[in-house]
Every structure is written in C-alpha cells, then in structure tokens.
C-alpha cells in the first residue's frame, strides 16, 4: 500500500483502535504505523490512558491492581483527566501539523468499559466528552472484535510475562483483566452498539485471524474509509492509495 498526502497544508487524520484487552490492538496499530511511515507519511503513535507524562501517571493509578477499590465514577473522571491532557499535548498539535494520529483507545473505550462494563451508562461518558473534548471525534475508529474469553486470557498471560515477580511494590496493569466474563461481555456489547450507532466512523474488523490477516483487513478499511485513490503498489499485490484532502 502506497499512501501519500497532498502538498498543501491540511488537518491531519485521527484514527483510533478499540477492542477488548488482548485483542491485538497495539500490534495492529504498530503495523499500520510502519506501513504509513514506509511511505514517508508523518505519523504520531500514542495511547490512552497515557500518552503524556501526566497521563502515564494516571495510567499507573487506573490499571494497577492496587487501586481495585476505585469507584466507577472516579475511574471515569480519571480517564477523562488523562484524555483532556492528551488532547492538548499530543492529539490536537499532531492534527494541526497535518500528521496522522494513531491512538490506542479513546472515548469509545470509556463508553464501553465504564459505561457498559461498570454499568454507568453512555450518558455521563458522552457528557464528559462534550465538556472536556469538545467536538473532537476520530475520522476512523477500527473496532477489533474478538472473543472475550480468549482475548482476556491472552491479556492475562501478557501481563504475567511482563511482571513475572508479582512484587507488590511494582506497578502492574492487571486490574481490568481481573474482571468477570459478564463484565467483558457488557464491554463487547457496548462496543458493538457504538458501531451500530455510528457506522460512518466505526468499522468492525474481525480480529480472530492471524496478525497478518487482520493487518490486511485494516489496510483495506483505511483505504476505503479515508477515500484513498488507487495507485500501483510497492508494498504488496494490493492496490495502493493517495490520501487527498477531505
């Protein structure tokens, strides 16, 4: 896939990756970033919660099992505190400079995990988004759909490998992975409801195949949804594209 942007200044593109823990979001985001960078496109890779020095501190608090007693509304408020700083420091500057901002999670995660998983509902999430994020929405959201049980087991194995000693004085990121199957079922159902509500923005990608198969699907989605024009490809046998102005 060849991707190139027009020479005149324009707002960048904001692409988010969503899905259950362990579905392969981070891997696929990096694969897409590599494909874009290979064509000398300006790419920003970031994540939520986190993405800034302040956000990373909030991330430790939110994901560490030591904060398991955190109230759902406090959890939601912290997510948006991190997000507001992230928008100011990373996302908006990147878009203003004409960059393609690839973000691992955004407000859809809050609606799915806190709204659905924690049973807070969508209204408080969307109200906070309006108050703190304004009208900022991704140009494209790739929702990687996967089996909840298999995804969470994969996430648990990953986090166990990343923290083999399980020392209490060290940070871990296991707090959400300790939730029940029912919790992750609600999260998945909320994600699918968001996709049904906003089909022009959210595209569901089956993440149950191999990483290469999923990457191929995502490249096709990016080309189609961002209205890329076909060119001869230098990376694969697929058609490539030229990213024009919106």
VEXPAMI-344089 format. One record per residue: x, y, z of N, C-alpha, C in turn; residue number from 1. Coordinates in steps of 0.001 Angstrom, whole numbers, plus 500000, padded with zeros to 6 digits. Example, Ala and Ser with C-alpha at 12.3 -4.5 7.8 and 13.67 -1.06 7.14 Angstrom:
BEGIN
((513190; 494310; 507800); (512300; 495500; 507800); (513200; 496700; 507800); 1)
((512850; 497750; 507080); (513670; 498940; 507140); (512900; 500030; 507870); 2)
END
This chain:
BEGIN
((500834; 498816; 500000); (500000; 500000; 500000); (500871; 501236; 500000); 1)
((500759; 502087; 498985); (501463; 503356; 498932); (500486; 504440; 499341); 2)
((500851; 505255; 500314); (499998; 506338; 500758); (500794; 507623; 500683); 3)
((500241; 508650; 500076); (500918; 509933; 500034); (499911; 511048; 500228); 4)
((500346; 512135; 500843); (499435; 513241; 501108); (499689; 514365; 500121); 5)
((498685; 515187; 499928); (498864; 516337; 499058); (499798; 517332; 499721); 6)
((500440; 518196; 498929); (501480; 519064; 499444); (500945; 520248; 500233); 7)
((499667; 520638; 500025); (499174; 521818; 500719); (498795; 521466; 502152); 8)
((498937; 522438; 503091); (498639; 522159; 504490); (497177; 521764; 504672); 9)
((496922; 520819; 505548); (495568; 520404; 505860); (495566; 519755; 507229); 10)
((494376; 519668; 507810); (494259; 518982; 509088); (494664; 517535; 508907); 11)
((495332; 517001; 509912); (495726; 515603; 509864); (494523; 514686; 510005); 12)
((494807; 513396; 510126); (493756; 512390; 510287); (493903; 511734; 511655); 13)
((492777; 511474; 512296); (492748; 510896; 513633); (492118; 509508; 513533); 14)
((492927; 508476; 513737); (492476; 507087; 513653); (492660; 506425; 515012); 15)
((491597; 505849; 515539); (491681; 505175; 516830); (491456; 503677; 516673); 16)
((492088; 502920; 517567); (491922; 501471; 517632); (491211; 501137; 518932); 17)
((490165; 500324; 518837); (489387; 499932; 520006); (489209; 498422; 520041); 18)
((488882; 497915; 521220); (488631; 496488; 521380); (488944; 496024; 522785); 19)
((488657; 494772; 523035); (488918; 494186; 524344); (490413; 494062; 524607); 20)
((490772; 494023; 525886); (492153; 493749; 526249); (492580; 492427; 525632); 21)
((493768; 492405; 525030); (494287; 491175; 524464); (493833; 490887; 523050); 22)
((493122; 491813; 522406); (492634; 491551; 521046); (493692; 491807; 519978); 23)
((494817; 492429; 520355); (495885; 492693; 519394); (495924; 494115; 518877); 24)
((495257; 495046; 519561); (495210; 496435; 519115); (496588; 497040; 518921); 25)
((497420; 496916; 519948); (498738; 497557; 519906); (499575; 497020; 518752); 26)
((499515; 495719; 518532); (500251; 495113; 517416); (499784; 495670; 516086); 27)
((498469; 495754; 515899); (497925; 496222; 514631); (498169; 497710; 514425); 28)
((498119; 498483; 515492); (498412; 499907; 515378); (499843; 500114; 514898); 29)
((500779; 499362; 515469); (502179; 499487; 515069); (502389; 499033; 513627); 30)
((501679; 497993; 513208); (501787; 497533; 511825); (501303; 498603; 510857); 31)
((500194; 499240; 511177); (499694; 500299; 510314); (500655; 501481; 510307); 32)
((501174; 501840; 511471); (502131; 502942; 511550); (503353; 502669; 510682); 33)
((503844; 501434; 510713); (505015; 501079; 509913); (504718; 501202; 508425); 34)
((503519; 500780; 507998); (503144; 500869; 506587); (503056; 502318; 506138); 35)
((502551; 503186; 506995); (502438; 504596; 506660); (503811; 505273; 506640); 36)
((504616; 504959; 507646); (505949; 505566; 507724); (506852; 505119; 506588); 37)
((506646; 503903; 506107); (507451; 503419; 504982); (507245; 504283; 503751); 38)
((506114; 504977; 503692); (505829; 505876; 502578); (506080; 507337; 502955); 39)
((506853; 507527; 504047); (507294; 508859; 504488); (506131; 509763; 504891); 40)
((505081; 509161; 505432); (503964; 509939; 505945); (504215; 510282; 507417); 41)
((503839; 511472; 507852); (504055; 511875; 509252); (503035; 511208; 510164); 42)
((503500; 510361; 511058); (502626; 509569; 511914); (502958; 509823; 513381); 43)
((501919; 509964; 514188); (502052; 510031; 515639); (501374; 508794; 516210); 44)
((502093; 508027; 517028); (501534; 506852; 517698); (501408; 507168; 519185); 45)
((500217; 506966; 519731); (500003; 507298; 521128); (498965; 506354; 521730); 46)
((498672; 506518; 523018); (497761; 505577; 523670); (497002; 506258; 524807); 47)
((495895; 505623; 525183); (495119; 506038; 526343); (494775; 504829; 527201); 48)
((494653; 505038; 528526); (495096; 506242; 529217); (496615; 506378; 529114); 49)
((497089; 507600; 529129); (498525; 507847; 528990); (498780; 508830; 527877); 50)
((499911; 508652; 527194); (500239; 509497; 526064); (500993; 510761; 526408); 51)
((500960; 511172; 527662); (501694; 512330; 528156); (502316; 511953; 529502); 52)
((503283; 512726; 530010); (503834; 512412; 531338); (502756; 512363; 532420); 53)
((501834; 513328; 532396); (500745; 513312; 533374); (499827; 512122; 533148); 54)
((499502; 511866; 531889); (498619; 510750; 531563); (499194; 509408; 531956); 55)
((500513; 509245; 531821); (501125; 507971; 532200); (501041; 507748; 533709); 56)
((501135; 508817; 534489); (500960; 508676; 535944); (499534; 508254; 536266); 57)
((498573; 508850; 535555); (497181; 508453; 535761); (496972; 507008; 535314); 58)
((497645; 506608; 534245); (497535; 505230; 533763); (497948; 504233; 534857); 59)
((499072; 504500; 535517); (499515; 503612; 536590); (498435; 503471; 537657); 60)
((497822; 504587; 538006); (496784; 504568; 539030); (495566; 503772; 538574); 61)
((495162; 503951; 537333); (493954; 503315; 536824); (494091; 501813; 536611); 62)
((495253; 501374; 536149); (495406; 499978; 535737); (496044; 499086; 536788); 63)
((496638; 499658; 537818); (497308; 498868; 538842); (496276; 498153; 539713); 64)
((496508; 496888; 540009); (495578; 496133; 540853); (495503; 496699; 542261); 65)
((496484; 497505; 542649); (496451; 498116; 543971); (495337; 499129; 544134); 66)
((494704; 499565; 543041); (493598; 500520; 543119); (492279; 499841; 542760); 67)
((492136; 498592; 543159); (490942; 497819; 542795); (489660; 498387; 543391); 68)
((489780; 499179; 544466); (488586; 499724; 545116); (488149; 501060; 544530); 69)
((488762; 501489; 543435); (488428; 502769; 542828); (486963; 502789; 542395); 70)
((486247; 503838; 542788); (484826; 503952; 542434); (484670; 504148; 540924); 71)
((483621; 503578; 540320); (483437; 503714; 538874); (483438; 505150; 538377); 72)
((482786; 506069; 539095); (482764; 507455; 538653); (484139; 508111; 538786); 73)
((484886; 507732; 539824); (486248; 508247; 539972); (487123; 507718; 538837); 74)
((486925; 506456; 538483); (487657; 505851; 537369); (487367; 506611; 536073); 75)
((486101; 506901; 535829); (485714; 507626; 534620); (486320; 509027; 534608); 76)
((486282; 509705; 535753); (486835; 511056; 535836); (488331; 511057; 535560); 77)
((489044; 510066; 536068); (490484; 509978; 535828); (490773; 509696; 534353); 78)
((489975; 508855; 533736); (490152; 508590; 532311); (490064; 509885; 531502); 79)
((489085; 510722; 531832); (488918; 511959; 531083); (489952; 513017; 531461); 80)
((490459; 512968; 532689); (491554; 513877; 533046); (492771; 513582; 532186); 81)
((493093; 512292; 532049); (494195; 511894; 531182); (493922; 512288; 529738); 82)
((492679; 512099; 529296); (492310; 512380; 527900); (492405; 513874; 527588); 83)
((491940; 514723; 528496); (491993; 516162; 528255); (493432; 516637; 528077); 84)
((494338; 516120; 528914); (495746; 516482; 528779); (496340; 515929; 527488); 85)
((495924; 514742; 527130); (496394; 514075; 525924); (495992; 514864; 524673); 86)
((494762; 515333; 524647); (494293; 516126; 523513); (495116; 517403; 523383); 87)
((495350; 518073; 524511); (496078; 519337; 524478); (497531; 519163; 524056); 88)
((498193; 518128; 524565); (499631; 517982; 524349); (500000; 517204; 523095); 89)
((499163; 516253; 522697); (499556; 515325; 521631); (498607; 515345; 520439); 90)
((497325; 515110; 520688); (496401; 514871; 519581); (496163; 516129; 518748); 91)
((495749; 517214; 519393); (495478; 518433; 518637); (496716; 518998; 517951); 92)
((497881; 519061; 518627); (499071; 519530; 517912); (499413; 518668; 516699); 93)
((499279; 517345; 516842); (499556; 516459; 515719); (498630; 516711; 514546); 94)
((497341; 516872; 514826); (496374; 517131; 513756); (496617; 518496; 513117); 95)
((496957; 519492; 513938); (497214; 520831; 513410); (498424; 520852; 512479); 96)
((499372; 519954; 512730); (500573; 519865; 511897); (500373; 518978; 510675); 97)
((499159; 518464; 510490); (498874; 517623; 509333); (499317; 516190; 509478); 98)
((499534; 515733; 510698); (500008; 514369; 510921); (498843; 513386; 511019); 99)
((499143; 512108; 510806); (498175; 511040; 511024); (498370; 510548; 512450); 100)
((497399; 510801; 513295); (497484; 510420; 514701); (496807; 509066; 514888); 101)
((497587; 508062; 515273); (497069; 506720; 515555); (497026; 506545; 517068); 102)
((495857; 506336; 517608); (495692; 506280; 519063); (495095; 504948; 519498); 103)
((495760; 504307; 520431); (495289; 503075; 521061); (494303; 503460; 522156); 104)
((493010; 503427; 521832); (491872; 503767; 522677); (491595; 505276; 522694); 105)
((490287; 505589; 522830); (489847; 506960; 523007); (488507; 506895; 523747); 106)
((487604; 507834; 523531); (486378; 507899; 524330); (485514; 506651; 524200); 107)
((485558; 505959; 523065); (484774; 504719; 522933); (485139; 503715; 524018); 108)
((486405; 503689; 524422); (486804; 502784; 525500); (486110; 503145; 526807); 109)
((485993; 504439; 527078); (485303; 504857; 528301); (483830; 504472; 528255); 110)
((483217; 504630; 527091); (481814; 504256; 526979); (481634; 502752; 527126); 111)
((482575; 501975; 526573); (482464; 500521; 526646); (482797; 499989; 528037); 112)
((483922; 500463; 528606); (484384; 499904; 529885); (483670; 500508; 531096); 113)
((483602; 501831; 531141); (482922; 502444; 532291); (481412; 502519; 532065); 114)
((481002; 502901; 530864); (479573; 502966; 530593); (478909; 501604; 530574); 115)
((479540; 500647; 529864); (478973; 499308; 529760); (479444; 498383; 530862); 116)
((480752; 498196; 530955); (481302; 497276; 531939); (480954; 497641; 533368); 117)
((481096; 498925; 533718); (480803; 499397; 535085); (479343; 499798; 535270); 118)
((478553; 499706; 534199); (477113; 499985; 534243); (476783; 501439; 534546); 119)
((477666; 502364; 534150); (477370; 503784; 534345); (476464; 504336; 533251); 120)
((476363; 503618; 532141); (475579; 504087; 531015); (476377; 505029; 530132); 121)
((475851; 505293; 528949); (476562; 506129; 527983); (476444; 507616; 528269); 122)
((475357; 508055; 528892); (475108; 509492; 529054); (476228; 510232; 529784); 123)
((476696; 509761; 530950); (477767; 510515; 531622); (479062; 510530; 530831); 124)
((479324; 509470; 530093); (480535; 509420; 529268); (480462; 510451; 528151); 125)
((479352; 510478; 527446); (479195; 511411; 526333); (479138; 512851; 526822); 126)
((478567; 513067; 528015); (478525; 514420; 528579); (479933; 514909; 528909); 127)
((480754; 514043; 529504); (482131; 514418; 529807); (482931; 514649; 528532); 128)
((482667; 513825; 527521); (483372; 514027; 526253); (483042; 515405; 525681); 129)
((481779; 515779; 525716); (481376; 517080; 525179); (482014; 518212; 525978); 130)
((482043; 518057; 527312); (482568; 519119; 528168); (484081; 519253; 528062); 131)
((484797; 518133; 527954); (486257; 518153; 528033); (486956; 517963; 526695); 132)
((486283; 517364; 525734); (486909; 517078; 524437); (486281; 517886; 523299); 133)
((485212; 518624; 523590); (484562; 519414; 522560); (483975; 518538; 521473); 134)
((484178; 518937; 520232); (483631; 518173; 519101); (484663; 517252; 518467); 135)
((485773; 517019; 519158); (486814; 516154; 518596); (486330; 514711; 518512); 136)
((486331; 514164; 517306); (485985; 512767; 517077); (486996; 512178; 516092); 137)
((487276; 510888; 516215); (488165; 510256; 515230); (487558; 510312; 513834); 138)
((488425; 510408; 512828); (487976; 510280; 511444); (487597; 508833; 511149); 139)
((488269; 507925; 511831); (488022; 506493; 511647); (488346; 505776; 512947); 140)
((487460; 504899; 513363); (487709; 504029; 514510); (487671; 502590; 514047); 141)
((488753; 501877; 514284); (488836; 500457; 513945); (488524; 499669; 515201); 142)
((487364; 499027; 515217); (486955; 498212; 516354); (487336; 496761; 516075); 143)
((488316; 496265; 516792); (488782; 494894; 516609); (487938; 493969; 517485); 144)
((487060; 493241; 516836); (486130; 492372; 517545); (486761; 491001; 517773); 145)
((486640; 490501; 519003); (487262; 489224; 519349); (486447; 488535; 520425); 146)
((486748; 487272; 520647); (486074; 486500; 521690); (486540; 486999; 523057); 147)
((485627; 487404; 523944); (486045; 487955; 525238); (486925; 487026; 526061); 148)
((486574; 485764; 526127); (487336; 484836; 526964); (488765; 484686; 526444); 149)
((488917; 484454; 525154); (490246; 484263; 524580); (491077; 485539; 524675); 150)
((490461; 486698; 524438); (491202; 487953; 524480); (491720; 488249; 525874); 151)
((490862; 488082; 526875); (491273; 488404; 528238); (492324; 487418; 528740); 152)
((492192; 486153; 528370); (493224; 485188; 528761); (494571; 485566; 528150); 153)
((494551; 486027; 526916); (495786; 486475; 526269); (496371; 487674; 527005); 154)
((495507; 488620; 527407); (495972; 489798; 528133); (496559; 489404; 529481); 155)
((495943; 488439; 530151); (496467; 487993; 531447); (497831; 487342; 531302); 156)
((497998; 486526; 530261); (499309; 485905; 530032); (500358; 486965; 529722); 157)
((499984; 487964; 528926); (500916; 489045; 528579); (501351; 489806; 529820); 158)
((500398; 490176; 530659); (500735; 490951; 531846); (501519; 490138; 532859); 159)
((501240; 488828; 532920); (502017; 487967; 533804); (503463; 487886; 533337); 160)
((503658; 487802; 532017); (505017; 487758; 531470); (505750; 489071; 531699); 161)
((505007; 490193; 531658); (505625; 491497; 531867); (505945; 491779; 533324); 162)
((505306; 491034; 534230); (505547; 491231; 535661); (505696; 489878; 536334); 163)
((506772; 489130; 535985); (506903; 487754; 536456); (507084; 487614; 537958); 164)
((507635; 488635; 538605); (507886; 488526; 540040); (506683; 488810; 540894); 165)
((505686; 489516; 540319); (504478; 489894; 541051); (504798; 490579; 542366); 166)
((505782; 491457; 542362); (506146; 492167; 543580); (505126; 493248; 543872); 167)
((504733; 493363; 545120); (503687; 494297; 545492); (504110; 495745; 545357); 168)
((505421; 496012; 545376); (505875; 497393; 545278); (506101; 497827; 543834); 169)
((505748; 496975; 542883); (505894; 497313; 541480); (504528; 497517; 540844); 170)
((504494; 498414; 539856); (503249; 498634; 539131); (502942; 497427; 538241); 171)
((501659; 497111; 538103); (501235; 496162; 537086); (500078; 496806; 536331); 172)
((499578; 496141; 535291); (498439; 496662; 534540); (497378; 495575; 534428); 173)
((497112; 494928; 535552); (496233; 493763; 535569); (494821; 494046; 536061); 174)
((494512; 495271; 536486); (493264; 495490; 537216); (492030; 495135; 536390); 175)
((491985; 495547; 535130); (490800; 495252; 534327); (490725; 493774; 533961); 176)
((491886; 493130; 533798); (491879; 491721; 533430); (491328; 490824; 534538); 177)
((491190; 491356; 535749); (490646; 490564; 536848); (489115; 490543; 536845); 178)
((488506; 491299; 535936); (487048; 491370; 535922); (486434; 490066; 535393); 179)
((485121; 489923; 535582); (484403; 488696; 535239); (484096; 488621; 533753); 180)
((483689; 487428; 533318); (483249; 487253; 531931); (482053; 488145; 531633); 181)
((481171; 488293; 532603); (479992; 489134; 532397); (480404; 490576; 532129); 182)
((481418; 491063; 532840); (481921; 492417; 532633); (482381; 492600; 531193); 183)
((483216; 491672; 530710); (483742; 491813; 529357); (482676; 491562; 528295); 184)
((481662; 490776; 528640); (480537; 490626; 527730); (479803; 491947; 527552); 185)
((479616; 492687; 528650); (478971; 494003; 528566); (479825; 494982; 527771); 186)
((481144; 494902; 527978); (482054; 495785; 527236); (481917; 495533; 525737); 187)
((481978; 494272; 525335); (481877; 493939; 523915); (480536; 494379; 523339); 188)
((479446; 494124; 524075); (478127; 494504; 523580); (478010; 496014; 523399); 189)
((478634; 496777; 524306); (478597; 498235; 524185); (479399; 498690; 522982); 190)
((480551; 498087; 522767); (481334; 498414; 521568); (480507; 498186; 520303); 191)
((479838; 497052; 520234); (479048; 496752; 519040); (477875; 497709; 518882); 192)
((477327; 498171; 520014); (476244; 499156; 519957); (476757; 500498; 519432); 193)
((477959; 500875; 519820); (478562; 502112; 519316); (478757; 502006; 517807); 194)
((479252; 500849; 517355); (479466; 500651; 515921); (478159; 500735; 515146); 195)
((477090; 500210; 515714); (475782; 500280; 515052); (475253; 501704; 515039); 196)
((475533; 502442; 516104); (475072; 503831; 516218); (475822; 504774; 515282); 197)
((477120; 504501; 515073); (477969; 505395; 514277); (478707; 504621; 513179); 198)
((477955; 504070; 512234); (478586; 503224; 511201); (479501; 503990; 510256); 199)
((479343; 505306; 510131); (480210; 506068; 509245); (481608; 506251; 509827); 200)
((481719; 506145; 511143); (483011; 506325; 511809); (483636; 505005; 512229); 201)
((482839; 504099; 512758); (483351; 502873; 513371); (483212; 501710; 512396); 202)
((484321; 501024; 512167); (484325; 499837; 511309); (484765; 498642; 512153); 203)
((483942; 497614; 512179); (484260; 496398; 512935); (485144; 495496; 512083); 204)
((486282; 495105; 512654); (487224; 494220; 511979); (487343; 492936; 512795); 205)
((487132; 491801; 512161); (487264; 490512; 512844); (488728; 490294; 513192); 206)
((489026; 490208; 514483); (490414; 490064; 514944); (490757; 488634; 515324); 207)
((489955; 487675; 514872); (490181; 486290; 515274); (491176; 485561; 514375); 208)
((491585; 486177; 513277); (492541; 485536; 512382); (493969; 485765; 512807); 209)
((494911; 485488; 511910); (496322; 485724; 512203); (496587; 487228; 512173); 210)
((497685; 487683; 512794); (498016; 489111; 512736); (498122; 489638; 511317); 211)
((498686; 488857; 510395); (498813; 489311; 509011); (497451; 489435; 508335); 212)
((496552; 488491; 508617); (495207; 488565; 508049); (494472; 489800; 508564); 213)
((494606; 490064; 509860); (493951; 491235; 510435); (494550; 492516; 509879); 214)
((495860; 492549; 509711); (496531; 493723; 509147); (496024; 494010; 507735); 215)
((495843; 492976; 506939); (495343; 493151; 505572); (493938; 493757; 505593); 216)
((493096; 493291; 506519); (491744; 493839; 506620); (491796; 495310; 507011); 217)
((492679; 495646; 507949); (492770; 497029; 508420); (493274; 497950; 507314); 218)
((494256; 497512; 506538); (494736; 498332; 505424); (493606; 498606; 504428); 219)
((492785; 497602; 504178); (491672; 497775; 503242); (490670; 498780; 503802); 220)
((490413; 498698; 505118); (489475; 499623; 505759); (490002; 501048; 505699); 221)
((491272; 501227; 506013); (491855; 502568; 505999); (491753; 503175; 504605); 222)
((492069; 502397; 503589); (491984; 502888; 502224); (490574; 503267; 501813); 223)
((489611; 502444; 502219); (488226; 502686; 501809); (487586; 503846; 502573); 224)
((487752; 503854; 503889); (487058; 504841; 504714); (487669; 506228; 504613); 225)
((488961; 506325; 504348); (489588; 507635; 504214); (489676; 508069; 502758); 226)
((488927; 507374; 501889); (488787; 507760; 500485); (490141; 507875; 499788); 227)
((490917; 506801; 499866); (492214; 506781; 499213); (492038; 506411; 497741); 228)
((492815; 507044; 496894); (492759; 506774; 495449); (493801; 505737; 495069); 229)
((493437; 504821; 494203); (494324; 503720; 493838); (495531; 504189; 493033); 230)
((496684; 503598; 493383); (497921; 503753; 492638); (498571; 502377; 492568); 231)
((499593; 502184; 491709); (500323; 500930; 491744); (500993; 500743; 493099); 232)
((500991; 499524; 493618); (501536; 499270; 494948); (502980; 498829; 494919); 233)
((503748; 499307; 495909); (505137; 498889; 496037); (505338; 497974; 497229); 234)
((504304; 497847; 498085); (504461; 497044; 499295); (503860; 495654; 499150); 235)
((502829; 495526; 498326); (502168; 494239; 498198); (501460; 494199; 496860); 236)
((500741; 493117; 496612); (499991; 492996; 495371); (498688; 493769; 495419); 237)
((498348; 494323; 496615); (497125; 495076; 496730); (497282; 496426; 496048); 238)
((496134; 497049; 495715); (496181; 498415; 495201); (496598; 499336; 496331); 239)
((497346; 500405; 495989); (497743; 501377; 496978); (496911; 502620; 496824); 240)
((497320; 503696; 497550); (496446; 504837; 497555); (497154; 506147; 497786); 241)
((496471; 507191; 497386); (496953; 508548; 497610); (495942; 509284; 498471); 242)
((496382; 509799; 499591); (495494; 510425; 500552); (495300; 511885; 500173); 243)
((494092; 512217; 499683); (493815; 513575; 499254); (493126; 514371; 500327); 244)
((492800; 515620; 500027); (492135; 516470; 501002); (490703; 516010; 501171); 245)
((490138; 516290; 502378); (488777; 515854; 502688); (487762; 516766; 502027); 246)
END
